[in-house]
Amino acid sequence: MLILRHCGGFVAALSMAMLAGGCAYSFTGASVPAHLKTVAIPLVDDQSGFGEPGLREKFTTEIVQLFTADNSLEVSDRNTADSIIEGAIISISDAPAVVSQGELVTRRRVTVSARFTFQDKKLRKKVWEKTFSNWGDYDSGGGLSQRQAGLQEAMKKIAEDVLLETVSGW
């Protein structure tokens, strides 16, 4: 127990020293090529047929916010950007996730699949194209607002996957 407390204090002291010294470490952004400074993120297309109003805008906003917060690539206009990420929602399914005694569905799972491409406009080449799939659970008795929370969770996970693939997939 003494060793753990001592190590914990050491880790805390080391962390504070790094912060005080201005050192920061990030898992993302280290491998983005120097010639890429900006990225365009046009409205995500919805080819799912799910019929969720505002889904395209919500998904696009989620991706833009993550890229803005990450700061590896500055989000820019399509005409002036060095690179572009284009995406389409290809399917959405909503199915029972937890069935309790008496075959009562207590939680549901929304699964979203979306295809994205990342292109280097300066070198005029496709860097990657990939289909991402992720999910979000919600309480089945909560109605439409609960389902939207599940959708939002799935879209956030996919947006994180797109960011990670873009900034570290080199």
Backbone hydrogen bonds, N-H to C=O, Kabsch-Sander energy under -0.5 kcal/mol:
donor,donor_aa,acceptor,acceptor_aa,energy
5,R,1,M,-2.2
6,H,2,L,-2.5
7,C,3,I,-2.9
8,G,4,L,-2.9
9,G,5,R,-2.2
10,F,6,H,-2.0
11,V,7,C,-2.9
12,A,8,G,-2.3
13,A,9,G,-2.6
14,L,10,F,-2.8
15,S,11,V,-2.5
16,M,12,A,-2.4
17,A,13,A,-2.3
18,M,14,L,-2.2
19,L,15,S,-2.3
20,A,16,M,-2.8
21,G,17,A,-2.0
22,G,19,L,-1.1
23,C,18,M,-2.3
31,S,167,V,-0.8
32,V,29,G,-0.8
36,L,33,P,-1.7
37,K,35,H,-0.7
39,V,74,E,-2.6
40,A,83,S,-2.2
44,V,56,R,-0.6
45,D,87,G,-2.5
47,Q,45,D,-0.6
47,Q,89,I,-2.6
55,L,52,E,-1.5
58,K,54,G,-2.4
59,F,55,L,-2.5
60,T,56,R,-2.4
61,T,57,E,-2.6
62,E,58,K,-2.1
63,I,59,F,-1.9
64,V,60,T,-2.7
65,Q,61,T,-2.7
66,L,62,E,-1.8
67,F,63,I,-2.4
68,T,64,V,-2.5
69,A,65,Q,-2.5
70,D,66,L,-2.4
71,N,67,F,-2.1
74,E,37,K,-2.8
76,S,39,V,-3.0
80,T,77,D,-0.8
81,A,77,D,-1.7
83,S,38,T,-0.8
84,I,119,Q,-2.0
85,I,40,A,-2.7
86,E,84,I,-0.5
86,E,117,T,-2.1
88,A,115,R,-2.1
89,I,45,D,-3.2
90,I,88,A,-0.6
90,I,113,S,-2.3
91,S,113,S,-1.8
93,S,111,T,-2.4
95,A,109,R,-2.3
97,A,107,R,-3.0
98,V,107,R,-1.9
100,S,98,V,-0.5
100,S,104,L,-3.3
103,E,100,S,-1.1
104,L,100,S,-0.9
105,V,103,E,-0.6
106,T,98,V,-2.5
106,T,104,L,-0.6
107,R,98,V,-1.3
108,R,138,Y,-3.0
109,R,95,A,-3.2
110,V,136,G,-2.8
111,T,93,S,-2.8
111,T,109,R,-0.5
112,V,134,N,-2.9
113,S,91,S,-2.7
114,A,132,F,-2.8
115,R,88,A,-2.5
116,F,130,K,-2.9
117,T,86,E,-2.5
118,F,128,W,-2.7
119,Q,84,I,-2.6
120,D,125,K,-2.8
121,K,82,D,-1.9
121,K,119,Q,-0.9
122,K,82,D,-1.2
124,R,120,D,-0.7
125,K,120,D,-1.9
127,V,118,F,-2.6
127,V,125,K,-0.5
128,W,118,F,-1.5
130,K,116,F,-2.6
132,F,114,A,-3.2
132,F,130,K,-0.5
134,N,112,V,-2.3
136,G,110,V,-2.0
138,Y,108,R,-2.2
140,S,106,T,-2.0
142,G,139,D,-1.3
143,G,140,S,-0.6
147,R,143,G,-1.7
148,Q,144,L,-2.3
149,A,145,S,-1.5
150,G,146,Q,-1.9
151,L,147,R,-2.5
152,Q,148,Q,-2.6
153,E,149,A,-2.1
154,A,150,G,-2.1
155,M,151,L,-2.6
156,K,152,Q,-2.3
157,K,153,E,-2.1
158,I,154,A,-2.0
159,A,155,M,-2.7
160,E,156,K,-2.3
161,D,157,K,-1.9
162,V,158,I,-2.6
163,L,159,A,-2.4
164,L,160,E,-2.6
165,E,161,D,-2.6
166,T,162,V,-2.1
167,V,163,L,-2.7
168,S,164,L,-1.8
169,G,165,E,-1.1
